[in-house]
Amino acid sequence: MDIRDLRNIKKHIFFCNGEACSLNGAAELTKAIRKEIKKQSLHGCIHTTKTLCNSRCHDAAIVIVYPTNEWYKNMHPSDAEEFVKEVIINDKPFHKLLYKQGDDKIYSESTITV
């Protein structure tokens, strides 16, 4: 496991690897985004974590970005390069697959479950 000085971390990316996300390519997505982060030499300022279920199974595969609290749905390995460019390099939301941003902005009301 890579141990680093967390004071340099600018964003923390969580990859849901629960059952539904796994069935929708979460492992491949995780590898693709991590590979792109390394390719862009961003691994010193971006921390990534695989999680279990994040309870958004119908939106699989899910990626969550902190500290901006952005939730992305229906992510695929083919989105990795554009995702890293927008979210990490340009520090902008990846609007193509953005589900939730911040504390109150939901982009697809029809998918909210309680």
C-alpha positions as CSV (number, residue, x, y, z in Angstrom):
1,M,0.0,0.0,0.0
2,D,1.2,3.5,-0.9
3,I,1.7,5.7,2.2
4,R,1.9,9.4,1.5
5,D,1.7,12.8,3.2
6,L,-2.0,13.5,3.1
7,R,-1.4,17.2,3.4
8,N,-0.8,17.2,-0.4
9,I,-4.1,15.5,-1.2
10,K,-6.5,17.9,-3.0
11,K,-9.2,15.4,-3.9
12,H,-10.4,12.0,-2.6
13,I,-12.1,9.8,-5.1
14,F,-14.3,6.9,-3.9
15,F,-15.1,4.1,-6.3
16,C,-18.2,2.0,-5.4
17,N,-17.3,-1.6,-5.9
18,G,-20.5,-3.0,-4.4
19,E,-22.3,-5.8,-6.2
20,A,-24.3,-3.8,-8.7
21,C,-21.4,-1.5,-9.5
22,S,-19.1,-4.5,-9.9
23,L,-21.6,-6.1,-12.4
24,N,-21.4,-2.8,-14.3
25,G,-17.6,-2.6,-14.6
26,A,-16.6,-0.9,-11.4
27,A,-13.3,-2.8,-11.2
28,E,-12.3,-1.8,-14.7
29,L,-13.5,1.7,-14.1
30,T,-11.4,2.0,-10.9
31,K,-8.3,0.7,-12.8
32,A,-8.9,3.0,-15.7
33,I,-9.2,6.2,-13.6
34,R,-6.3,5.2,-11.4
35,K,-4.2,4.6,-14.6
36,E,-5.1,8.0,-16.0
37,I,-4.3,9.7,-12.7
38,K,-0.9,8.1,-12.7
39,K,-0.4,8.9,-16.5
40,Q,-1.1,12.6,-15.7
41,S,1.4,12.4,-12.7
42,L,-1.5,13.4,-10.3
43,H,-1.1,10.4,-7.9
44,G,0.7,12.6,-5.4
45,C,-2.3,14.9,-4.9
46,I,-5.2,12.6,-5.5
47,H,-6.2,9.8,-3.1
48,T,-8.5,7.0,-4.3
49,T,-10.4,4.4,-2.3
50,K,-12.5,1.4,-3.3
51,T,-15.7,1.1,-1.2
52,L,-18.4,-1.4,-0.9
53,C,-22.0,-0.4,-1.7
54,N,-23.0,3.3,-1.7
55,S,-26.7,2.5,-2.1
56,R,-27.1,3.9,-5.6
57,C,-27.3,0.5,-7.3
58,H,-29.6,1.6,-10.1
59,D,-27.0,4.3,-11.0
60,A,-24.1,1.9,-11.2
61,A,-21.2,2.4,-11.5
62,I,-20.8,5.2,-8.9
63,V,-17.8,7.5,-8.3
64,I,-17.8,10.1,-5.5
65,V,-15.4,13.0,-5.3
66,Y,-14.5,14.9,-2.1
67,P,-14.2,17.6,-0.9
68,T,-16.7,18.9,-3.5
69,N,-19.3,16.1,-2.7
70,E,-19.9,15.3,-6.4
71,W,-21.5,12.0,-7.2
72,Y,-21.2,10.6,-10.7
73,K,-23.4,7.8,-12.0
74,N,-23.3,5.3,-14.9
75,M,-19.5,5.7,-15.1
76,H,-17.6,3.4,-17.6
77,P,-13.9,2.9,-18.1
78,S,-14.2,4.8,-21.4
79,D,-15.0,7.9,-19.3
80,A,-11.7,7.8,-17.4
81,E,-9.6,10.2,-19.5
82,E,-12.3,12.9,-19.8
83,F,-13.3,12.5,-16.1
84,V,-9.7,13.1,-14.9
85,K,-9.3,16.0,-17.3
86,E,-12.4,17.8,-16.2
87,V,-12.6,16.9,-12.5
88,I,-8.9,16.8,-11.5
89,I,-7.0,18.9,-14.0
90,N,-9.6,21.5,-14.8
91,D,-11.2,21.4,-11.4
92,K,-14.7,21.4,-12.9
93,P,-17.6,19.0,-12.6
94,F,-17.9,16.2,-15.2
95,H,-21.4,17.3,-16.2
96,K,-21.9,14.4,-18.6
97,L,-22.5,11.9,-15.7
98,L,-23.0,14.3,-12.7
99,Y,-25.7,13.1,-10.4
100,K,-25.3,15.3,-7.3
101,Q,-23.1,18.2,-6.5
102,G,-22.4,19.9,-3.1
103,D,-25.0,19.7,-0.3
104,D,-28.2,20.5,-2.2
105,K,-28.0,20.3,-6.0
106,I,-29.5,17.1,-7.4
107,Y,-29.3,16.7,-11.2
108,S,-31.7,13.8,-11.7
109,E,-34.7,13.9,-9.3
110,S,-36.3,10.8,-10.8
111,T,-33.4,8.6,-9.5
112,I,-33.6,9.7,-5.9
113,T,-34.6,7.0,-3.4
114,V,-35.2,7.3,0.3
